[in-house]
């Protein structure tokens, strides 16, 4: 679907709004460009005077030395101001990109991992890296050039006018042709770039997904089929990229054509004037003659003629940057607008509820230790877990947990166990009631609540760092004795001893240097270092042998825990209760009062 004009106008306004905080830098950029234009005029005048004296007045070369020295000085000054302008423009684009990328990352952090899993890593990297980077040329080149594209031609026009008004009028008459055809060629360029971004996102996600599953693809002999699919996706991206390049080359060709025609008309005018065919155009400020067209006037006008069109040509060259920026801004603005509305709606609801609540747990400082908060109960009534698009995932559910508890939760794949975990973690919205210590979860400060929780997953994420860094992620100031203690509890001693650099061994990207079971034990050690009121375990020992599982004593990490597990037959006595989640209902399969003081209650 193409972007309509109203949408493109809005996106262009949105792009300019992002630069409002950099108005001063933009003014400096325009000022340095304007000074460079003045220096160009002085250079043209010095060069024209030198050539006139050498050719017409037949002066000796030493007599022109002051003009040559002045020309060299102007050349160096122009290079200096061009350098300054380039530095300023790059800084503007860089700062704005950092600001926009920070907005995206902040919003993604608020939305949580449940939202991130809805798209591929390739799609997110395209949004956060490629599309944000495609805003650089708009802010570093196009936006400052828009102002110079008007100022510099006017300045050069008034510089040529006193010398030869005919040449000035020719330039003025042909100048509108360039922006006119630039607009005509640029129509639809934003759509072409937008489709190109979508193709890139699909290709990135497709390729990364196949790369991660390379082992499975080879085992099932699907290498050729996947190669064909990647080839087709690459061909689609190549075709769309060539459409973008075609637009860019066509735009440049049109600009060069009309610029060449305009300069040729000026050159033809002076040629016929020198042949005696034209007798008009000489101006009163021609230093050398008030009646004829002098060599100085011709040189001065022809040297400045390309410079008259250069800002417009640069604007045309950067016009594709505008199209790229609009296409990128469409995706960025859509993502920010839609999800900021969701976050704002949640925040507004929380504020209204907090104002009427006598129990404001989130008034506690975020940096307070977990000991200041003690979990007493978790109670749900008609709880419906929602996706980020407000679609029902599981529910309505009603249940109650009274501390201390150690619950096992089982259910078929897709029953909603992970969704229930995500809502407890604060990563998914919900309808109905979910109370922590008789306070609605949505009313709690998310950061403060998440500080009270520890989580271990079936495929835990480890940073591309050392084992030591990954374990200390939850508590960087851990002393060596405490670190060695949790390593022993997590059954990691033998693993670390076999590694070449011990605790300082780099785990690699996606923990490639460790087995899944070893990575799970590192995650368990990490969780042991974090004091918590609620421990959530999602198949944390799925890749471990039974003996290691019995030795871990996971229930000692926290007083209260909920575990998604399928290994009940070997460790039923370790849980205070076993619940089954199926068909949006929770069924109590068993309770073990001797495990803890009968902490559970089930609400029908």
N, C-alpha and C positions, 0 to 999 in steps of 0.2 A: 504494500500500500504506500503510495507516494505521500510526501509531506505537502500539505496545502500551504498557501502563501501566509495564511494567518499563523500557522504553526511555525513556519520558518521565521516570520517576523518576531514572534515571541521568543524563539530560541536565540536569535541574534541579540535581542534585548537582554536575555538571561546571560549570555556570554559577556556582554558589556557590563552588566551588573557586577560580575565577579571581579572586574578590574577597577571598581570604584575606590577600593582602598589603596590603589596604586596611582592615583591621579597625579601626584607630584612627580613620580618617576616617569609617567607618560609625558608630562610637560617638559621634563629634562630631555627626554628622547626627541620630542618634536623640536625643542630649542637647538639641540646639537645638529639635527638634520637641517634646520633653517640656516644655522651658521655655516654649515657645509655648503649650502646652496649659494650663500653670499660669496664664499671663498671661490666657488666654481666660476661665478661671474667675474670676479677679480682676475682669476687665472685666464679666462677667455679674453679679457681686456688686455692683460699683459702680453699674451701670445699674439693677439691681433696687432697690437702696437709694434711689437718686435718684427713681425713679418712685414708690416707696412713700411717700416723704416729701412729694412734690409732690401726689399724689392722695389719700392717706389722711390724712396728718398736716397737709396744707394749709400747709406751710412756704413761705416766700418763695423766689424763685429764687436770690437771693444766698446764702441759707443752704446751698444745694446746690453752690455754686461749688467747694469743695475736692474734692467727689466728681467733678465734671466735669473739673477739672484732672488729678486722678489717673487718670481714664478716658483722657484724651488722652495722658498719659505712657505708660500701658499700651499704647495703640494704637501709639505710635511704637516702643516696645520690641518689640512683636509684629512690626511691619514689619521691624525690624532683624534679629531672629532668623529670620524667614522668608527674608530676603535671604541671610543667612549659610548657612542650610540649603540653599537653592537653589544657591549657589556651591559648597558642599561636594559636593552630589550630582552636579552637572555634572562637577566635577573627577574624581570617582570613575569615572563612566561614561567620560569622555574618556581617562583613563589606562589603564583596562582595555581599551578598544577599541584604543588604540595598541599595547598589549602583544600582543593577539591578532593584530592585523594584522601586527606585526613577526614573529610566529611563522610566519604564513602565507607572508610574503615570503621569510623565511629558508629555509623548506622548499622553496619554489618555486625559489629560487636553487640549492639543492643538487640538485634534480631536473633542472634544466637546461632549455634551450630545446626539446629533443626532446619532453619531457613537455608543455610549454606548448602545442605545436602540436596536441595531441590534442583541445583544446577551443577554442571561439571566443573572441575577445577579449571579446565581450559576456558570456559565461558567467563568465570570470575577473573582469571588473569587477563583476558581480553578487555574486560570492563575497567579493571584497576590499573592496567599497565598501558596497553596499546591505545585505548580510547582516550584516556587521560593525557597520554603523551601527544596525541594528535591535536591537542589544544595549544601546544607550544607555539607553532608557527602563527597561529591566529593572534596570540598576544605579543609575540616577539617581533612579528613582521607586519601582518595585515592591519592590526588596529593602529599602531603608530603611523603606518604608511597612509592610512585613510586621510589623516590630517595634512600630511606633507603633500599628498597628491593634489590638494587644492592650493596650498600656500606657495609651493615652489614654482609651479607654472605661472602663477600670477606675478611672483617676484621677477621671474625671467622675462615675462611679457613686458613689464614696466622698465626692465633694463634695456631691452631691445627697442622699445617704442621711440625713445629720443634719438636713437641712432638710425633706424629705418622703420618707419611706421608700416610700410607695405609688408615687410617680413613678419612683423609682429602680428598684423591682422591675419596673415595666412596661417600662422601657428594657432591663433585664437580660433579661427574658423574650423580648422581640421581637428582640434583637440577633442570636441565632443564625440567624434566617431569612435574613439578608443573605448571609453566607458560604455557607450551604447552597444557595441558589438561584444564587449566583455560580458555585459549583462545577458545578452542573447545566448552566447555560448555557455555561460555559467548556469543557465536555467536547467534545472534537473540534476546538476552536479551533486547536490546534497543527497538526493535519492540514490544516485550511483554509489556514493561513498557509504551510505547507510547500509545498502545491500552488501557491500564489500565487507563491512564490519561483521554483519551477521554470518556471512560465509566464513570469515576468519574464526569467529567464535565456534561455529560448528566443526570446522576442521581441527581447531586446537583441542576441543573436547573429544572429538572422535579419535584423533591420533593418540592423545594421552591415555584414553580409556583402553585402547588396543595395546598400547605399550605396557600398561600395568598388567594386562591379562595375557601377556605374550606366552607364558608357560601353558596356560589353558588352551590357547589357540593352537599351539604346536602339538599338544597332546591329542587334540581332536582333529588334527590335520585340516585346519581351516586357514592356513597361511595364505594360500592362493586367493581364496574368497575375500579375506580381509585386505589383501594387497589391492584387489580390484576395487573394493569400496573406498580405500584411502586414495587410490588413483583418481576415482571419480570425484571425490570431495576436493582433491587438489586441483583437478581440471576446472571444477566450478569456481574455485577461488582464483585460479589463474585467469579465467575468462573475465571475471568481475574486476580483477586488478587491471587487466588490459583496458577495460572500459574506462576506469578512472584515469589511466595514463593517456588514453585517447582524448579524453576531455581536457587534460592538462596540456597536451601537445597542440590540440586544436586552438585552445585559448591563446597559447604563446604564438602560434603561427598567425592568427588574426591580428594580434597586437603588433607583431613585427611587420606585417604587411602594411597596415595603415600608418604606422610610424614611418616606414620607408617611403611610402607615397607622399606623406606630408613634407618630409625633409627634401625629397626630390623636387617637389613644387617650389620650395624655397630656393633650392640650388638652381632650378631652371629660371626663376625670376632674376636672380643675380647674373646668371649667364647671359640672358637676353639684355639685361641692363648694361653689362660691359660691352656687348656687341652694338650698343646704341639703339636697340629696338624699344626699350622701355626708358621713360624719362620721368618716372615718378617714384616716390618712396623716400627720397633723401630727407632727413630730419634736421632740425636746427641745432641739435647737440652733436652732430658729426664733427669731430675735432678738426678734420682735415678739409672739409668742403661743405658748403651749404647748398650747392647746386647740382652736384653729380654724385653718383653712387661710387663711393671710394672702396679701395681694397680692404681698408680697416672695417668698414660696415659689413662687407661680405664675409670676411673671416669671423668677425665677432658674432654675427647672426648664425652662421653655419656651425660654428663651434658650440653655440648654446642651443641650437635646434634639437639635437639629440637629448641634451640635458632637460629641455622643456618637456619632452615626452617621457623621460626616464622615470619620474615618480609614478606616472600613469602605467607605464610598462611594468614597473615593480609591483604596483598594486594588482595588475592583471596576473603577474606571475604568482603572487600570493593569494589570488582569488580562490585557487583550489584549496588553499589552507582554510579559507572561510567555509567552503563546502564541506571539508573534512571535519571542521570544528562543529558545524551545525549538525552533521550526522552523528558525531560523538556526543554532542550535547543532548540530542534527542534521547539517547539511551540513558545518559547520566541523569538528566532531569527527570525522566520517567521513573527511574529507580528511586531517586531521592524523594520526589513528590509523593509517590504512592506509599512508600514505607515510612516516611516522616509523618504522614497522616495517621498511620497505624500506631506509631509510637506516641504521637501527640494525643490520640484518643485514649490510649492506655494511661498516659500521665495525667490527663485531665480527670479521668475517672478516679484515679488514685488520690489526687489532691482533694476532690470533693468528698471522697469517703473518709480521708484522713481528718478533714476539718470537723467531721461529725463523730469521729471516733475518740473514745477516751483512752484507747490503748494504742499508742503510736510507737511501735517498736523501732520504726525507722528513724525516730528522733535520736536514737543512740548513735554515737559517732561511728563512722564506718571503720575507723582504725581500732575500735575496741576489740579486745581479745574475745575468743569464742566462749571463755568462761563466764562472761557477763550474760550469756544467753543459754538457757537450759531448755531443751526440747521436752515438752510434757505430752503433747498429743498432736496427731494428724487426723482430721475428720473431714470426710467428703460427703456431700449430699447432692445428688443429681448432678454429679460432675460430668461435663462433656468437654473433652479435650479437642481443641480446634487447631487447624493448620494456620499458617500465616495468611492464607486466603480466606480464613473464616469458615473452612469446611470441617465438618465433624469427622474426627479420627476414631474416637472411642467414647462410649458412654451412652446413656447416663449411668454413672456408678455411685454407689453409696457404701462407705466403709468407715471404720474407725480404728485408730492405733493409739494405745496408751503406753507411754514409756515405762520401763525399757522393753524393747521388742527386737526380735530377730526373725524377720519374715522371709519365707521363700515364696516366690511368685513364679508360677508356671503357666504355660499356655502355648497354643499353636502359633506358628509364624504368622504375623499379621494380625494377631489378636489385639494388639495395642499396648503390650508391655513397655516397649521403648517409648511410646508416646506418653505413657503415664510417668515414666522417668523424666522425660523432657519437660513436662508441666511442673513436676516437683523441683526441677532444676531452675525453673523460671524462664525456659526458652520457648514455651508455647503458650498462647492465650487459652482461656477456658471460659465456659459458662457454668452457671450453678455456683456451688460453694466448695471451697477447699481451704480449710482453716488450719493454721499452725498456732498452737496454743490459743485457740479461740479467736484468732485474728486472720482475716482473709489474706491469702498469699499475695494477691494482687496489690494489697495495701502495704506490703513490706518493701523496704528498700532492697532492690534485687542484689546489689553488691553486698550488702550486709548479710542477706540471707544465704547467698552463695558461699560466704566465708564460713558458714556453719556446716557446709556439706563437703563431703569428699566422694569421689567417683572413680571407679575402676571399670574399664570396658573390656570387651572380648578382644578387640584389636586396639589397644591403647596407642595414643600418639606420642612418639618420642621425638624430641628435637634432634636436629642433625648436629649433635654435640657429644661430649663424653658421657659415659655412664654416670659419673659423679655429678655432672651438671644436671642431668635428667632427674636423678634422685633428689637433689637439693632444690629443685624447682619450687617445691611447696614451702621450703624453709631454708633459705640460703645461708643463714647464720648458724646452722647446726654444727655442733662441735664434733671432732673425730670419733669420740667414744659413742655418742648417740648414733652417728652414721654407721659405724661398725655393727652396732646392735641391731639396727633395722635391716642391714644387709644379711645378718645371720638369720633373723626371723623370716626374711623373704626367701631363704634358701638360695642365696646368690653367691655364697662364698666359693663354691666349686666352679661356678661359671666364671667369676672374675679371675680366679687363679689360672685358668686355662687361656685367658686372653693375653695377648703380647704386651699390652701396656696397662693391664689391670683396670683399675677404676677410671683411668684416663683414656681408655680405648674409645675412639669415636664410633658411634653406633651407625653413622651413615644416614643417608636420606631414607625415610620410611623404615628406619631401624634395619637396614638391609644386612648388617653384619651380625644380627642376632636372630635366633629362631623366634617364632611367635610365643612359645612358652617362656623363653628368656626375657622377651620384651614385657610379657605379662608380669613376671616377677620384679622387673625394674619398676613397673607401674605400681605394684603392690608396696614395694619399699617406699616409693614416693608418697603413697597414701598414708603409710604408717607414720610419716613425719608430720602430717598435718592433723592437729587436734580438730575433731569435728563432732557435731551433735547428731549427724545423720550420714550414714555410709550407704551409697548406692552401688551395687555390684551387678554388672551386666555380663553374665557368663565369664567371670574373671579367671576361671581355672579351666576353661574349655580345652586348652592345649597342654595341660599338665597331667602327669600320671597320678594315680590314686594315692600313692605313698606321699608324694610332695604335697598334695592337697591336704591330707590329714596333718602334715607337719606345719602348715602355714598359720593356722589359728586365726583366720580372717575375722572371726567374730570378736576378737580381742581389740581390734582397731578402734571400734566405736561401740557405745552402749546401745545404740539403735541402728539397725541395718535392714535393708531390703535387698534381696538377691534374686535376680533372674537366673534360674538354674534348670538343668535337665539331669542332674546327678543325684536325685533324691534317694534312690534306693540304697546308696552307700552312706548317707550322712543325714538321715531324717532326724536323728536325735539332736543334731546341732541347731535345729530351728525351733523357735517357740511356736510357730504355726506355718502351715503350708496352704497357700491360696491358689486357686486356678482362675485365670481370666479367660472367658470364652463367651462368644455371642453377647458382648457388652454386659456380662454379669460376672460377679466375683463369687466363687464358691469356696467355702472353707473345707479343705480336704482333711486336715488334721490339726490338732493343737497339742502342744507338749508343755503342760503346766509346770513340769519339773525343770524345764530348761530355764524359764524365768517366771516371774510372779504373775502368770496368766495375764499378759499385758494387752491382749487383743480383744476387740469386740467387733462384731459384724452387724451392720445396719442393713436390713432388708429394704 
